[in-house]
Amino acid sequence: IVESRLAGWWAHQLNLPCLRLWLDVNDEERARRVAHREGLTLEAASEANARRSEVDGARFRALYDLVPEDPEPYTHVVDASTLNASQILEHVVELLEASP
């Protein structure tokens, strides 16, 4: 298992036969989780997320000519907006066990 924001892209570009998983979370839930983790207000977390997305998007386009949130290279996209960490793990394990 390799985890990084670009691992799925590299595996896709190298045509590696592997499970490539993207965990997606809606903007509201992402802000809530960041606010909880970082001790921020929901508004501050939402603004920080928007800034990070903008900065990272520009950097990844400039360096790698890709949009990090594009689901194209992923074999599975999981909406984790309503899942807790244990539920996400359970879902990922199921995907791994079902993978050839």
N, C-alpha and C positions, 0 to 999 in steps of 0.2 A: 504494500500500500504506500503510495506517494501522495502527499498532500501539499498543495500550493495553489495559488490562484491561476497559475499557468500550466500546471501539470497536464490537465486535460487537453489543452492546446498542443503541447509538445507531443503528447502521445498520438493525437490526431494527425498532426503534421508528419510524424514519423511512421504513420500507419501501423502503430503497435496494436496488436490484437488484445485489448484489455478493456475492462469495465472502466468507463470514464463517467464519473458521477458529479453532478452539479447540484448543490443544495441551494434552493431559492427561498427567499423570505420576502414578503411584501414590505413596502417601505415603512408602514406604520409599526409592524412587528420588529423590524430591524431597529428602528429608533427606540422602541421600548426596551429591547434587549441591551442596546448600547447604553441607554440611560441608566438601566439597572446596574450594568457591569461597571460603568465609569463614574457613577454617582452624578449624572447630569440631569437637567430637566429634559422632558420629552422634546421640547422645542430646540434646545441646544444640541441634543443628539441628532435630531432630524437635520439640522443645519450642518453639523459636522459630517454626517453621512453624505449629504449632497455635495459638500466640498470635496470629500475624499473620492467620491464617484467621478466627479468632474476632473480632478487632478490625475487620478489613476487612469481614467479613460484617455486623457490626452497623452499621458506618458506611454501607455501601452500602444496607442495608435502610432506615436512617433517612433518608438523603439522596435515594435514588432508587427506593426500594421494589422492590429486586431482590436476587437472590442471585447473586453473581458467578460461582459455579461451575455454575450452571444451564445446561445445554447448549441449551436451547430456541432462543435466537436465532441459533445457529450452523448454517451449512449443512454444515459438515464438522467432525467431532471426530476428532483424530488422537491415538492412544495413543502417546506418545513415550517411554514408560518404558524401552523396550529400544533406542531409537534414539539415535545420536550426532548431533552438530550437522550434520554433512554429510548424514547420512541424512534428517534432518528437512527440511533445505533441498531435497534431491532430491524428497522426497515433496510438499512445498509447491509446488515448480515444476511438478511433474506435475499437481497440482490446478489451478494457475493456467492452464497450457497447455490443459487439458481444459475449462476454464470458457468458456461462451459470451460 
